[in-house]
Amino acid sequence: MSVVTATPPAGIANANQSNSRKVLLSVRDVLKVYGSREAVTRALDDVSFDICEGEFVGVMGPSGSGKSTLLNCISTIDTVTSGSIILNGRDITQLRSRQLSKFRRDDLGFIFQDANLLDTLTGFENIALALTIKGEKADAVRTKVERTATLLGVTDVLRKYPRQMSGGQRQRVAAARAIVADPKLVLADEPTGALDSRNAAVLLETLEVLNTKLHATIMMVTHDAVAASYADRILFIKDGKLFNELRRGDNSRTDFYQRILEVQAFLSGKQGSSSAVGFVASHVTALGN
Ligand SMILES: Nc1ncnc2c1ncn2[C@@H]1O[C@H](COP(=O)(O)OP(=O)(O)OP(=O)(O)O)[C@@H](O)[C@H]1O
């Protein structure tokens, strides 16, 4: 088993390092098997890592590597075959149905590829929904929605319906909805997948604001190295296993982006430079995979 922890040295982290920030999410020895007998897929194969409070972590890997399965297990949409997922000290793989709904409502915020706003509600009502369901008072709802909308630059679409917003505005309203109730963990699944590059950049800057100003802990699955370069740390998955980890450290986003591309090239077997291969391969050994 290799355990990737959240210690923040620059560059690539080794296994089993201690950390100073509080661990929010701890994924331990997670195995997820689909199918049976002849058609068994180990979608997650002994995966272990930690995410600390306030971290912005990207998850990357080739198609079919297990990224969505991992996100689905953490969001409790899917169940693990074995292993544990501890969020804020509680093993969420053990929750029963009523606790599960409460956990998803209170502890998680979701941002999907499509904004998934409710068409019959205005921007304000879409953002307010999580608070209204929780039974918060109207004044508190208004204050929180307006504060979040201001931070994310969507105050001018609060009265509009989703069909009257641009794709980028819809995604930022979705980001506001994900964060307004102050969830412990924001899960983003290809959040820029349906956006053009300008709107993608705005959304990524929005996630950066959520992370740096509101100290939101974010876990984002993405194929896109540009999107990933906004994160503090990238976990790379290959064939259901945690393959490697990159940290931005003090590097510029451009440098981080280049390093992400190198690992991506290695993972997809398209690496051109032998230095990139050596660079990655030496650290694969460090993780023990
Ligand atoms: N419900 C299922 N039944 C059987 N196999 C599944 C199921 N869901 C996923 N898998 C398999 O598990 C593996 C991981 O799938 P997963 O969707 O997690 O990959 P991914 O990394 O998210 O891929 P992509 O980038 O293409 O979305 C794949 O081999 C996939 O075929």
The ligand as a Tripos MOL2 file, in Angstrom:
@<TRIPOS>MOLECULE
LIG
   31    33     1     0     0
SMALL
NO_CHARGES

@<TRIPOS>ATOM
      1 N1        -20.9280    0.5930  -13.4180 N.pl3     1 LIG1
      2 C1        -19.8410    0.0200  -13.9100 C.ar      1 LIG1
      3 N2        -19.8270   -1.2900  -14.2130 N.ar      1 LIG1
      4 C2        -18.7110   -1.8970  -14.6790 C.ar      1 LIG1
      5 N3        -17.5440   -1.2600  -14.8880 N.ar      1 LIG1
      6 C3        -17.5080    0.0540  -14.6050 C.ar      1 LIG1
      7 C4        -18.6340    0.7660  -14.1220 C.ar      1 LIG1
      8 N4        -18.2860    2.0690  -13.9360 N.ar      1 LIG1
      9 C5        -16.9970    2.1630  -14.3080 C.ar      1 LIG1
     10 N5        -16.5280    0.9590  -14.7130 N.ar      1 LIG1
     11 C6        -15.1600    0.6500  -15.1540 C.3       1 LIG1
     12 O1        -14.2700    1.1030  -14.1350 O.3       1 LIG1
     13 C7        -13.1060    1.6820  -14.7180 C.3       1 LIG1
     14 C8        -12.9460    3.1120  -14.2320 C.3       1 LIG1
     15 O2        -14.0080    3.8930  -14.7710 O.3       1 LIG1
     16 P1        -14.1480    5.4500  -14.4520 P.3       1 LIG1
     17 O3        -15.4400    5.9050  -15.0340 O.co2     1 LIG1
     18 O4        -13.9540    5.6680  -13.0020 O.co2     1 LIG1
     19 O5        -12.9230    6.0550  -15.2600 O.3       1 LIG1
     20 P2        -12.5440    7.5740  -15.5380 P.3       1 LIG1
     21 O6        -11.1090    7.7010  -15.1970 O.co2     1 LIG1
     22 O7        -13.4930    8.4800  -14.8500 O.co2     1 LIG1
     23 O8        -12.7460    7.6620  -17.1140 O.3       1 LIG1
     24 P3        -13.1420    8.9090  -18.0520 P.3       1 LIG1
     25 O9        -11.9820    9.8590  -17.9950 O.co2     1 LIG1
     26 O10       -13.2550    8.2640  -19.4070 O.co2     1 LIG1
     27 O11       -14.4120    9.4880  -17.5600 O.co2     1 LIG1
     28 C9        -13.2860    1.5550  -16.2350 C.3       1 LIG1
     29 O12       -12.6060    0.3970  -16.6660 O.3       1 LIG1
     30 C10       -14.7660    1.3860  -16.4140 C.3       1 LIG1
     31 O13       -15.0660    0.6440  -17.5630 O.3       1 LIG1
@<TRIPOS>BOND
     1     1     2 1
     2     2     3 ar
     3     2     7 ar
     4     3     4 ar
     5     4     5 ar
     6     5     6 ar
     7     6     7 ar
     8     6    10 ar
     9     7     8 ar
    10     8     9 ar
    11     9    10 ar
    12    10    11 1
    13    11    12 1
    14    11    30 1
    15    12    13 1
    16    13    14 1
    17    13    28 1
    18    14    15 1
    19    15    16 1
    20    16    17 2
    21    16    18 1
    22    16    19 1
    23    19    20 1
    24    20    21 2
    25    20    22 1
    26    20    23 1
    27    23    24 1
    28    24    25 2
    29    24    26 1
    30    24    27 1
    31    28    29 1
    32    28    30 1
    33    30    31 1
@<TRIPOS>SUBSTRUCTURE
     1 LIG1         1 GROUP 0 **** ****
